[in-house]
Amino acid sequence: MARVLVGVTGGIAAYKACELVRLLVKDGHDVTPVLTPDAERFVASHTFEALARKEAARDLYPHLADADLLVIAPLSANTLAKLAHGLADNVLTQAALAVRGPVLVAPAMNVRMWEHPATQENLRLLVDRGVHVIGPEEGELAEGEHGPGRMSEPEAILARCLELLGADGPLRGKRVLVSAGGTREPLDAVRFVGNRSSGKMGVAVAREARRRGGRVTLVASNLAVQPPEDVEVVQAPSAADLAREVLARDHADVVVMAAAVADYRPTEPASGKRQKGAEKWTVDLEPTKDVLAVLGRRRRNGQVLVGFAADEGEEGLLRARAKLANKGGNLFVYNDVSRSDIGFESDWNEVVLITQAGERVVSRRSKEDCAVAILDEVEALLRGA
């Protein structure tokens, strides 16, 4: 259970903070609402007290400074300016100066206020100091205008809170290396040989590892989705790039090779664009480096190495079992790419987790939930190392 301060400033989006408090309490955290005087013009403090099951803070008690996280949602332009310049004229801005844990803010304001240079400069000052920002989102605003300025949804803010609280999670202090996406091997200056991997599964694993406190590096190959915040992102467009970046970081405590790495690449890619003609274009392919096999040979005691096997049917599962023995990994994640309802480009997956101790089927679920199952297995392997 973490101690979370939920700051609420004046604005119509203050009603969304009620749901955020409810979600944090439901997740088992000790939540203290901290309202500015203007916030109470929109939602009464008694509402937050009932949801948090404790009174809202009215003085800067020591426990405010000892909180594990301060999240301010919504953050008005006025309080944003105060935080940027260190003003402390109410209990929330005092807490922001005194709190020792991370600070997350969810701005919400009129689009013209948000885009004003003064607001953007104030935001830059906060970011430079290490304050975490989520949103604002684009959409219809209270005044009837449209544009960026809507507060992020409480569920998204909760997820971000949990990532930040993960600094004390079960992977605290562990270095976690995750590859994600699909490599592209150049045919010429504009064409490539690639695959359908979006990177959703690997990104979900990286996000879950960060939520659990891991120091995560994501080696990204042409992602179709945004990488998580608060992880180091290293771009690796081709198989050779991925091999170089991964092997340079093979000292990680956990290595999860979720990327779909090309098995072959063109032997002699053209330096410019090949012009279309009537003649056939025959391409000679050569094998790429088997990065997972190299990692397996280098794997040290206590290190967990996770491979992914995207294959088809029962024969594919047999090949995945063989890879566990041949590649030197601790865990293989098999998913059946012959199915159209899971796997490549989908938000859903169904996998088989294969270890020396046995196998576990993770039935069809979101890739985020699959990532939870995979990291649960990783933690079990770390405990048994």
Contacts in CASP RR format, 6 or more apart in sequence:
PFRMAT RR
TARGET T0000
AUTHOR 0000-0000-0000
METHOD contacts of the structure
MODEL  1
MARVLVGVTGGIAAYKACELVRLLVKDGHDVTPVLTPDAERFVASHTFEA
LARKEAARDLYPHLADADLLVIAPLSANTLAKLAHGLADNVLTQAALAVR
GPVLVAPAMNVRMWEHPATQENLRLLVDRGVHVIGPEEGELAEGEHGPGR
MSEPEAILARCLELLGADGPLRGKRVLVSAGGTREPLDAVRFVGNRSSGK
MGVAVAREARRRGGRVTLVASNLAVQPPEDVEVVQAPSAADLAREVLARD
HADVVVMAAAVADYRPTEPASGKRQKGAEKWTVDLEPTKDVLAVLGRRRR
NGQVLVGFAADEGEEGLLRARAKLANKGGNLFVYNDVSRSDIGFESDWNE
VVLITQAGERVVSRRSKEDCAVAILDEVEALLRGA
1 28 0 8 1.000
1 29 0 8 1.000
1 30 0 8 1.000
2 29 0 8 1.000
2 30 0 8 1.000
2 68 0 8 1.000
2 69 0 8 1.000
2 165 0 8 1.000
2 168 0 8 1.000
3 29 0 8 1.000
3 30 0 8 1.000
3 32 0 8 1.000
3 63 0 8 1.000
3 66 0 8 1.000
3 67 0 8 1.000
3 68 0 8 1.000
3 69 0 8 1.000
4 24 0 8 1.000
4 29 0 8 1.000
4 30 0 8 1.000
4 31 0 8 1.000
4 32 0 8 1.000
4 67 0 8 1.000
4 68 0 8 1.000
4 69 0 8 1.000
4 70 0 8 1.000
4 71 0 8 1.000
4 161 0 8 1.000
4 165 0 8 1.000
5 31 0 8 1.000
5 32 0 8 1.000
5 34 0 8 1.000
5 57 0 8 1.000
5 64 0 8 1.000
5 67 0 8 1.000
5 69 0 8 1.000
5 70 0 8 1.000
5 71 0 8 1.000
5 95 0 8 1.000
5 99 0 8 1.000
6 17 0 8 1.000
6 20 0 8 1.000
6 21 0 8 1.000
6 24 0 8 1.000
6 31 0 8 1.000
6 32 0 8 1.000
6 33 0 8 1.000
6 34 0 8 1.000
6 48 0 8 1.000
6 52 0 8 1.000
6 71 0 8 1.000
6 72 0 8 1.000
6 73 0 8 1.000
7 17 0 8 1.000
7 33 0 8 1.000
7 34 0 8 1.000
7 35 0 8 1.000
7 36 0 8 1.000
7 39 0 8 1.000
7 70 0 8 1.000
7 71 0 8 1.000
7 72 0 8 1.000
7 73 0 8 1.000
7 92 0 8 1.000
7 95 0 8 1.000
8 14 0 8 1.000
8 17 0 8 1.000
8 33 0 8 1.000
8 34 0 8 1.000
8 35 0 8 1.000
8 36 0 8 1.000
8 39 0 8 1.000
8 43 0 8 1.000
8 48 0 8 1.000
8 72 0 8 1.000
8 73 0 8 1.000
8 74 0 8 1.000
8 92 0 8 1.000
9 36 0 8 1.000
9 38 0 8 1.000
9 39 0 8 1.000
9 72 0 8 1.000
9 74 0 8 1.000
9 75 0 8 1.000
9 76 0 8 1.000
9 78 0 8 1.000
9 79 0 8 1.000
9 92 0 8 1.000
10 36 0 8 1.000
10 38 0 8 1.000
10 39 0 8 1.000
10 41 0 8 1.000
10 42 0 8 1.000
10 74 0 8 1.000
10 76 0 8 1.000
10 79 0 8 1.000
11 38 0 8 1.000
11 39 0 8 1.000
11 42 0 8 1.000
11 74 0 8 1.000
11 76 0 8 1.000
11 108 0 8 1.000
12 42 0 8 1.000
12 142 0 8 1.000
13 73 0 8 1.000
13 74 0 8 1.000
13 108 0 8 1.000
13 150 0 8 1.000
13 151 0 8 1.000
14 39 0 8 1.000
14 42 0 8 1.000
14 43 0 8 1.000
14 74 0 8 1.000
15 42 0 8 1.000
15 43 0 8 1.000
16 73 0 8 1.000
16 74 0 8 1.000
16 151 0 8 1.000
16 153 0 8 1.000
16 154 0 8 1.000
17 33 0 8 1.000
17 43 0 8 1.000
17 48 0 8 1.000
17 73 0 8 1.000
17 74 0 8 1.000
17 154 0 8 1.000
18 43 0 8 1.000
18 47 0 8 1.000
18 48 0 8 1.000
18 51 0 8 1.000
19 154 0 8 1.000
20 71 0 8 1.000
20 73 0 8 1.000
20 154 0 8 1.000
20 157 0 8 1.000
20 158 0 8 1.000
21 31 0 8 1.000
21 33 0 8 1.000
21 48 0 8 1.000
21 51 0 8 1.000
21 52 0 8 1.000
22 51 0 8 1.000
23 154 0 8 1.000
23 155 0 8 1.000
23 158 0 8 1.000
24 31 0 8 1.000
24 158 0 8 1.000
24 161 0 8 1.000
25 31 0 8 1.000
25 51 0 8 1.000
25 52 0 8 1.000
25 53 0 8 1.000
27 158 0 8 1.000
27 162 0 8 1.000
29 165 0 8 1.000
31 52 0 8 1.000
31 54 0 8 1.000
32 52 0 8 1.000
32 54 0 8 1.000
32 56 0 8 1.000
32 57 0 8 1.000
32 63 0 8 1.000
32 64 0 8 1.000
32 67 0 8 1.000
33 45 0 8 1.000
33 48 0 8 1.000
33 49 0 8 1.000
33 51 0 8 1.000
33 52 0 8 1.000
33 56 0 8 1.000
33 57 0 8 1.000
34 56 0 8 1.000
34 57 0 8 1.000
34 64 0 8 1.000
34 91 0 8 1.000
34 92 0 8 1.000
34 95 0 8 1.000
35 45 0 8 1.000
35 48 0 8 1.000
35 56 0 8 1.000
35 92 0 8 1.000
36 79 0 8 1.000
36 90 0 8 1.000
36 92 0 8 1.000
36 93 0 8 1.000
37 90 0 8 1.000
38 76 0 8 1.000
38 78 0 8 1.000
45 55 0 8 1.000
45 56 0 8 1.000
48 56 0 8 1.000
49 55 0 8 1.000
49 56 0 8 1.000
57 64 0 8 1.000
57 91 0 8 1.000
57 95 0 8 1.000
58 91 0 8 1.000
59 91 0 8 1.000
60 91 0 8 1.000
60 94 0 8 1.000
60 95 0 8 1.000
60 98 0 8 1.000
64 91 0 8 1.000
64 94 0 8 1.000
64 95 0 8 1.000
64 98 0 8 1.000
64 99 0 8 1.000
65 95 0 8 1.000
65 98 0 8 1.000
65 99 0 8 1.000
65 100 0 8 1.000
66 100 0 8 1.000
67 95 0 8 1.000
67 99 0 8 1.000
67 100 0 8 1.000
67 101 0 8 1.000
68 101 0 8 1.000
68 165 0 8 1.000
68 168 0 8 1.000
69 101 0 8 1.000
69 102 0 8 1.000
69 103 0 8 1.000
69 104 0 8 1.000
69 161 0 8 1.000
69 164 0 8 1.000
69 165 0 8 1.000
70 95 0 8 1.000
70 96 0 8 1.000
70 99 0 8 1.000
70 101 0 8 1.000
70 102 0 8 1.000
70 103 0 8 1.000
70 104 0 8 1.000
71 103 0 8 1.000
71 104 0 8 1.000
71 105 0 8 1.000
71 106 0 8 1.000
71 157 0 8 1.000
71 161 0 8 1.000
72 79 0 8 1.000
72 92 0 8 1.000
72 96 0 8 1.000
72 103 0 8 1.000
72 104 0 8 1.000
72 105 0 8 1.000
72 106 0 8 1.000
73 104 0 8 1.000
73 105 0 8 1.000
73 106 0 8 1.000
73 108 0 8 1.000
73 151 0 8 1.000
73 152 0 8 1.000
73 154 0 8 1.000
73 157 0 8 1.000
74 106 0 8 1.000
74 107 0 8 1.000
74 108 0 8 1.000
74 109 0 8 1.000
74 151 0 8 1.000
75 83 0 8 1.000
75 105 0 8 1.000
75 106 0 8 1.000
75 107 0 8 1.000
75 108 0 8 1.000
76 107 0 8 1.000
76 108 0 8 1.000
76 109 0 8 1.000
77 107 0 8 1.000
77 109 0 8 1.000
77 113 0 8 1.000
77 114 0 8 1.000
77 116 0 8 1.000
77 119 0 8 1.000
79 92 0 8 1.000
79 93 0 8 1.000
80 105 0 8 1.000
80 107 0 8 1.000
80 119 0 8 1.000
80 122 0 8 1.000
80 123 0 8 1.000
80 126 0 8 1.000
81 87 0 8 1.000
81 118 0 8 1.000
81 119 0 8 1.000
81 122 0 8 1.000
82 88 0 8 1.000
82 89 0 8 1.000
82 93 0 8 1.000
83 93 0 8 1.000
83 96 0 8 1.000
83 105 0 8 1.000
83 122 0 8 1.000
83 126 0 8 1.000
83 131 0 8 1.000
84 121 0 8 1.000
84 122 0 8 1.000
84 123 0 8 1.000
84 125 0 8 1.000
84 126 0 8 1.000
85 122 0 8 1.000
85 125 0 8 1.000
86 93 0 8 1.000
86 97 0 8 1.000
87 93 0 8 1.000
88 94 0 8 1.000
88 96 0 8 1.000
88 97 0 8 1.000
96 103 0 8 1.000
102 132 0 8 1.000
102 164 0 8 1.000
102 167 0 8 1.000
103 130 0 8 1.000
103 131 0 8 1.000
103 132 0 8 1.000
104 131 0 8 1.000
104 132 0 8 1.000
104 133 0 8 1.000
104 134 0 8 1.000
104 157 0 8 1.000
104 160 0 8 1.000
104 161 0 8 1.000
104 164 0 8 1.000
105 126 0 8 1.000
105 131 0 8 1.000
105 132 0 8 1.000
105 133 0 8 1.000
105 134 0 8 1.000
106 133 0 8 1.000
106 134 0 8 1.000
106 135 0 8 1.000
106 136 0 8 1.000
106 151 0 8 1.000
106 152 0 8 1.000
106 157 0 8 1.000
107 114 0 8 1.000
107 123 0 8 1.000
107 133 0 8 1.000
107 135 0 8 1.000
107 136 0 8 1.000
107 149 0 8 1.000
107 151 0 8 1.000
108 136 0 8 1.000
108 149 0 8 1.000
108 150 0 8 1.000
108 151 0 8 1.000
109 119 0 8 1.000
109 136 0 8 1.000
109 149 0 8 1.000
110 141 0 8 1.000
110 143 0 8 1.000
110 145 0 8 1.000
110 149 0 8 1.000
111 141 0 8 1.000
111 145 0 8 1.000
111 146 0 8 1.000
111 147 0 8 1.000
111 148 0 8 1.000
111 149 0 8 1.000
112 145 0 8 1.000
113 119 0 8 1.000
114 136 0 8 1.000
114 148 0 8 1.000
114 149 0 8 1.000
115 148 0 8 1.000
123 133 0 8 1.000
126 133 0 8 1.000
127 133 0 8 1.000
132 160 0 8 1.000
132 164 0 8 1.000
132 229 0 8 1.000
132 230 0 8 1.000
134 152 0 8 1.000
134 156 0 8 1.000
134 157 0 8 1.000
134 160 0 8 1.000
135 148 0 8 1.000
135 149 0 8 1.000
135 151 0 8 1.000
135 152 0 8 1.000
136 148 0 8 1.000
136 149 0 8 1.000
136 150 0 8 1.000
136 151 0 8 1.000
136 152 0 8 1.000
137 148 0 8 1.000
137 149 0 8 1.000
137 150 0 8 1.000
137 151 0 8 1.000
137 152 0 8 1.000
137 153 0 8 1.000
138 146 0 8 1.000
138 147 0 8 1.000
138 148 0 8 1.000
138 149 0 8 1.000
138 150 0 8 1.000
139 146 0 8 1.000
139 147 0 8 1.000
139 148 0 8 1.000
139 149 0 8 1.000
139 150 0 8 1.000
140 146 0 8 1.000
140 150 0 8 1.000
141 147 0 8 1.000
141 149 0 8 1.000
141 150 0 8 1.000
160 229 0 8 1.000
162 211 0 8 1.000
163 207 0 8 1.000
163 210 0 8 1.000
163 211 0 8 1.000
163 228 0 8 1.000
163 229 0 8 1.000
163 230 0 8 1.000
164 230 0 8 1.000
166 172 0 8 1.000
166 210 0 8 1.000
166 211 0 8 1.000
166 212 0 8 1.000
166 213 0 8 1.000
166 214 0 8 1.000
167 213 0 8 1.000
168 213 0 8 1.000
169 212 0 8 1.000
169 213 0 8 1.000
169 214 0 8 1.000
170 212 0 8 1.000
170 213 0 8 1.000
170 379 0 8 1.000
171 209 0 8 1.000
171 212 0 8 1.000
171 213 0 8 1.000
171 214 0 8 1.000
171 254 0 8 1.000
171 375 0 8 1.000
171 379 0 8 1.000
172 212 0 8 1.000
172 213 0 8 1.000
172 214 0 8 1.000
173 213 0 8 1.000
173 214 0 8 1.000
173 215 0 8 1.000
174 213 0 8 1.000
174 214 0 8 1.000
174 215 0 8 1.000
174 253 0 8 1.000
174 254 0 8 1.000
174 382 0 8 1.000
175 214 0 8 1.000
175 215 0 8 1.000
175 217 0 8 1.000
175 251 0 8 1.000
175 252 0 8 1.000
175 253 0 8 1.000
175 254 0 8 1.000
176 206 0 8 1.000
176 209 0 8 1.000
176 210 0 8 1.000
176 214 0 8 1.000
176 215 0 8 1.000
176 216 0 8 1.000
176 217 0 8 1.000
176 252 0 8 1.000
176 253 0 8 1.000
176 254 0 8 1.000
176 255 0 8 1.000
176 256 0 8 1.000
177 216 0 8 1.000
177 217 0 8 1.000
177 219 0 8 1.000
177 246 0 8 1.000
177 249 0 8 1.000
177 250 0 8 1.000
177 252 0 8 1.000
177 254 0 8 1.000
177 255 0 8 1.000
177 256 0 8 1.000
178 202 0 8 1.000
178 205 0 8 1.000
178 206 0 8 1.000
178 209 0 8 1.000
178 216 0 8 1.000
178 217 0 8 1.000
178 218 0 8 1.000
178 219 0 8 1.000
178 255 0 8 1.000
178 256 0 8 1.000
178 258 0 8 1.000
179 202 0 8 1.000
179 218 0 8 1.000
179 219 0 8 1.000
179 220 0 8 1.000
179 221 0 8 1.000
179 236 0 8 1.000
179 242 0 8 1.000
179 246 0 8 1.000
179 256 0 8 1.000
179 257 0 8 1.000
179 258 0 8 1.000
179 259 0 8 1.000
179 261 0 8 1.000
180 199 0 8 1.000
180 201 0 8 1.000
180 202 0 8 1.000
180 203 0 8 1.000
180 205 0 8 1.000
180 206 0 8 1.000
180 218 0 8 1.000
180 219 0 8 1.000
180 220 0 8 1.000
180 221 0 8 1.000
180 223 0 8 1.000
180 227 0 8 1.000
180 258 0 8 1.000
180 259 0 8 1.000
181 197 0 8 1.000
181 198 0 8 1.000
181 199 0 8 1.000
181 202 0 8 1.000
181 220 0 8 1.000
181 221 0 8 1.000
181 222 0 8 1.000
181 223 0 8 1.000
181 224 0 8 1.000
181 258 0 8 1.000
181 259 0 8 1.000
181 260 0 8 1.000
182 194 0 8 1.000
182 195 0 8 1.000
182 197 0 8 1.000
182 199 0 8 1.000
182 221 0 8 1.000
182 222 0 8 1.000
182 259 0 8 1.000
182 260 0 8 1.000
182 261 0 8 1.000
182 262 0 8 1.000
183 194 0 8 1.000
183 195 0 8 1.000
183 221 0 8 1.000
183 222 0 8 1.000
183 236 0 8 1.000
183 237 0 8 1.000
183 238 0 8 1.000
183 239 0 8 1.000
183 241 0 8 1.000
183 242 0 8 1.000
183 259 0 8 1.000
183 260 0 8 1.000
183 261 0 8 1.000
183 262 0 8 1.000
184 192 0 8 1.000
184 193 0 8 1.000
184 194 0 8 1.000
184 221 0 8 1.000
184 222 0 8 1.000
184 237 0 8 1.000
184 238 0 8 1.000
184 262 0 8 1.000
185 192 0 8 1.000
185 193 0 8 1.000
185 194 0 8 1.000
185 238 0 8 1.000
185 239 0 8 1.000
185 262 0 8 1.000
185 264 0 8 1.000
185 265 0 8 1.000
185 266 0 8 1.000
185 269 0 8 1.000
185 288 0 8 1.000
186 192 0 8 1.000
186 238 0 8 1.000
186 266 0 8 1.000
186 269 0 8 1.000
187 193 0 8 1.000
187 266 0 8 1.000
187 269 0 8 1.000
187 270 0 8 1.000
187 274 0 8 1.000
187 283 0 8 1.000
188 269 0 8 1.000
188 270 0 8 1.000
188 271 0 8 1.000
188 272 0 8 1.000
188 273 0 8 1.000
188 274 0 8 1.000
189 270 0 8 1.000
189 271 0 8 1.000
189 272 0 8 1.000
189 273 0 8 1.000
190 272 0 8 1.000
190 273 0 8 1.000
191 273 0 8 1.000
191 274 0 8 1.000
193 262 0 8 1.000
193 264 0 8 1.000
193 265 0 8 1.000
193 266 0 8 1.000
193 283 0 8 1.000
193 285 0 8 1.000
194 262 0 8 1.000
195 260 0 8 1.000
195 262 0 8 1.000
195 344 0 8 1.000
196 260 0 8 1.000
196 344 0 8 1.000
196 345 0 8 1.000
197 221 0 8 1.000
197 259 0 8 1.000
197 260 0 8 1.000
197 344 0 8 1.000
198 223 0 8 1.000
198 224 0 8 1.000
198 225 0 8 1.000
198 344 0 8 1.000
198 345 0 8 1.000
199 220 0 8 1.000
199 221 0 8 1.000
199 223 0 8 1.000
199 224 0 8 1.000
199 225 0 8 1.000
199 258 0 8 1.000
199 259 0 8 1.000
200 224 0 8 1.000
200 225 0 8 1.000
200 345 0 8 1.000
200 346 0 8 1.000
200 347 0 8 1.000
200 367 0 8 1.000
201 258 0 8 1.000
201 308 0 8 1.000
201 343 0 8 1.000
201 349 0 8 1.000
201 367 0 8 1.000
201 370 0 8 1.000
201 371 0 8 1.000
202 218 0 8 1.000
202 256 0 8 1.000
202 258 0 8 1.000
202 259 0 8 1.000
202 367 0 8 1.000
202 371 0 8 1.000
203 218 0 8 1.000
203 223 0 8 1.000
203 225 0 8 1.000
203 226 0 8 1.000
203 227 0 8 1.000
203 228 0 8 1.000
204 367 0 8 1.000
204 368 0 8 1.000
204 370 0 8 1.000
204 371 0 8 1.000
205 256 0 8 1.000
205 258 0 8 1.000
205 371 0 8 1.000
205 374 0 8 1.000
205 375 0 8 1.000
206 216 0 8 1.000
206 218 0 8 1.000
206 227 0 8 1.000
206 228 0 8 1.000
206 231 0 8 1.000
207 228 0 8 1.000
207 231 0 8 1.000
207 368 0 8 1.000
207 371 0 8 1.000
208 368 0 8 1.000
208 371 0 8 1.000
208 372 0 8 1.000
208 374 0 8 1.000
208 375 0 8 1.000
209 216 0 8 1.000
209 254 0 8 1.000
209 256 0 8 1.000
209 375 0 8 1.000
210 216 0 8 1.000
210 228 0 8 1.000
210 230 0 8 1.000
210 231 0 8 1.000
212 375 0 8 1.000
212 379 0 8 1.000
216 228 0 8 1.000
216 230 0 8 1.000
216 231 0 8 1.000
216 232 0 8 1.000
217 231 0 8 1.000
217 232 0 8 1.000
217 233 0 8 1.000
217 234 0 8 1.000
217 249 0 8 1.000
217 252 0 8 1.000
218 227 0 8 1.000
218 228 0 8 1.000
218 231 0 8 1.000
218 232 0 8 1.000
218 233 0 8 1.000
218 234 0 8 1.000
219 234 0 8 1.000
219 236 0 8 1.000
219 242 0 8 1.000
219 245 0 8 1.000
219 246 0 8 1.000
219 249 0 8 1.000
219 259 0 8 1.000
220 227 0 8 1.000
220 233 0 8 1.000
220 234 0 8 1.000
220 235 0 8 1.000
220 236 0 8 1.000
221 236 0 8 1.000
221 237 0 8 1.000
221 238 0 8 1.000
221 241 0 8 1.000
221 242 0 8 1.000
221 259 0 8 1.000
221 260 0 8 1.000
221 261 0 8 1.000
222 237 0 8 1.000
224 345 0 8 1.000
227 233 0 8 1.000
234 245 0 8 1.000
235 241 0 8 1.000
236 242 0 8 1.000
236 244 0 8 1.000
236 245 0 8 1.000
236 246 0 8 1.000
238 262 0 8 1.000
238 265 0 8 1.000
239 261 0 8 1.000
239 262 0 8 1.000
239 265 0 8 1.000
239 288 0 8 1.000
239 289 0 8 1.000
239 291 0 8 1.000
240 265 0 8 1.000
240 288 0 8 1.000
240 289 0 8 1.000
242 259 0 8 1.000
242 261 0 8 1.000
242 291 0 8 1.000
243 288 0 8 1.000
243 289 0 8 1.000
243 291 0 8 1.000
243 294 0 8 1.000
246 255 0 8 1.000
246 257 0 8 1.000
246 291 0 8 1.000
246 295 0 8 1.000
247 291 0 8 1.000
247 294 0 8 1.000
247 295 0 8 1.000
250 295 0 8 1.000
250 298 0 8 1.000
252 303 0 8 1.000
253 302 0 8 1.000
253 303 0 8 1.000
253 304 0 8 1.000
253 382 0 8 1.000
254 303 0 8 1.000
254 304 0 8 1.000
254 306 0 8 1.000
254 378 0 8 1.000
254 382 0 8 1.000
255 295 0 8 1.000
255 303 0 8 1.000
255 304 0 8 1.000
255 305 0 8 1.000
255 306 0 8 1.000
256 306 0 8 1.000
256 307 0 8 1.000
256 374 0 8 1.000
256 378 0 8 1.000
257 291 0 8 1.000
257 292 0 8 1.000
257 295 0 8 1.000
257 305 0 8 1.000
257 306 0 8 1.000
257 307 0 8 1.000
257 308 0 8 1.000
258 306 0 8 1.000
258 307 0 8 1.000
258 308 0 8 1.000
258 333 0 8 1.000
259 308 0 8 1.000
260 308 0 8 1.000
260 310 0 8 1.000
260 344 0 8 1.000
261 288 0 8 1.000
261 291 0 8 1.000
262 288 0 8 1.000
263 287 0 8 1.000
263 288 0 8 1.000
264 285 0 8 1.000
264 286 0 8 1.000
264 287 0 8 1.000
264 288 0 8 1.000
265 285 0 8 1.000
265 286 0 8 1.000
265 288 0 8 1.000
266 283 0 8 1.000
266 284 0 8 1.000
266 285 0 8 1.000
266 286 0 8 1.000
267 284 0 8 1.000
267 285 0 8 1.000
267 286 0 8 1.000
268 284 0 8 1.000
274 281 0 8 1.000
292 305 0 8 1.000
292 307 0 8 1.000
292 327 0 8 1.000
292 329 0 8 1.000
293 326 0 8 1.000
293 327 0 8 1.000
293 328 0 8 1.000
295 305 0 8 1.000
295 329 0 8 1.000
296 305 0 8 1.000
296 327 0 8 1.000
296 328 0 8 1.000
296 329 0 8 1.000
297 328 0 8 1.000
299 305 0 8 1.000
299 328 0 8 1.000
299 329 0 8 1.000
299 330 0 8 1.000
301 385 0 8 1.000
302 382 0 8 1.000
302 385 0 8 1.000
303 385 0 8 1.000
304 330 0 8 1.000
304 331 0 8 1.000
304 378 0 8 1.000
304 381 0 8 1.000
304 382 0 8 1.000
304 385 0 8 1.000
305 328 0 8 1.000
305 329 0 8 1.000
305 330 0 8 1.000
305 331 0 8 1.000
306 329 0 8 1.000
306 330 0 8 1.000
306 331 0 8 1.000
306 332 0 8 1.000
306 333 0 8 1.000
306 374 0 8 1.000
306 378 0 8 1.000
307 323 0 8 1.000
307 327 0 8 1.000
307 329 0 8 1.000
307 331 0 8 1.000
307 332 0 8 1.000
307 333 0 8 1.000
308 332 0 8 1.000
308 333 0 8 1.000
308 334 0 8 1.000
308 335 0 8 1.000
309 316 0 8 1.000
309 319 0 8 1.000
309 320 0 8 1.000
309 323 0 8 1.000
309 332 0 8 1.000
309 333 0 8 1.000
309 334 0 8 1.000
309 335 0 8 1.000
310 335 0 8 1.000
310 337 0 8 1.000
310 343 0 8 1.000
310 344 0 8 1.000
311 317 0 8 1.000
311 319 0 8 1.000
311 320 0 8 1.000
311 334 0 8 1.000
311 336 0 8 1.000
311 337 0 8 1.000
312 336 0 8 1.000
312 337 0 8 1.000
312 338 0 8 1.000
313 336 0 8 1.000
313 338 0 8 1.000
316 334 0 8 1.000
316 336 0 8 1.000
317 334 0 8 1.000
317 336 0 8 1.000
317 352 0 8 1.000
320 332 0 8 1.000
320 334 0 8 1.000
320 352 0 8 1.000
320 354 0 8 1.000
321 332 0 8 1.000
321 354 0 8 1.000
323 332 0 8 1.000
324 331 0 8 1.000
324 332 0 8 1.000
324 354 0 8 1.000
324 355 0 8 1.000
324 356 0 8 1.000
330 355 0 8 1.000
330 356 0 8 1.000
330 381 0 8 1.000
331 353 0 8 1.000
331 354 0 8 1.000
331 355 0 8 1.000
331 374 0 8 1.000
331 377 0 8 1.000
331 378 0 8 1.000
331 381 0 8 1.000
332 353 0 8 1.000
332 354 0 8 1.000
332 355 0 8 1.000
333 351 0 8 1.000
333 352 0 8 1.000
333 353 0 8 1.000
333 354 0 8 1.000
333 374 0 8 1.000
334 351 0 8 1.000
334 352 0 8 1.000
334 354 0 8 1.000
335 342 0 8 1.000
335 343 0 8 1.000
335 349 0 8 1.000
335 350 0 8 1.000
335 351 0 8 1.000
335 352 0 8 1.000
336 342 0 8 1.000
336 350 0 8 1.000
337 343 0 8 1.000
337 344 0 8 1.000
339 350 0 8 1.000
341 348 0 8 1.000
341 364 0 8 1.000
342 348 0 8 1.000
342 349 0 8 1.000
342 350 0 8 1.000
342 364 0 8 1.000
343 349 0 8 1.000
346 367 0 8 1.000
347 366 0 8 1.000
347 367 0 8 1.000
348 364 0 8 1.000
348 365 0 8 1.000
348 366 0 8 1.000
348 367 0 8 1.000
349 362 0 8 1.000
349 364 0 8 1.000
349 365 0 8 1.000
349 366 0 8 1.000
349 367 0 8 1.000
349 370 0 8 1.000
350 361 0 8 1.000
350 362 0 8 1.000
350 363 0 8 1.000
350 364 0 8 1.000
350 365 0 8 1.000
350 370 0 8 1.000
351 361 0 8 1.000
351 362 0 8 1.000
351 370 0 8 1.000
351 373 0 8 1.000
351 374 0 8 1.000
352 359 0 8 1.000
352 360 0 8 1.000
352 361 0 8 1.000
352 362 0 8 1.000
353 359 0 8 1.000
353 360 0 8 1.000
353 361 0 8 1.000
353 362 0 8 1.000
353 373 0 8 1.000
353 374 0 8 1.000
353 377 0 8 1.000
355 377 0 8 1.000
355 381 0 8 1.000
360 373 0 8 1.000
360 377 0 8 1.000
362 370 0 8 1.000
362 373 0 8 1.000
362 374 0 8 1.000
END
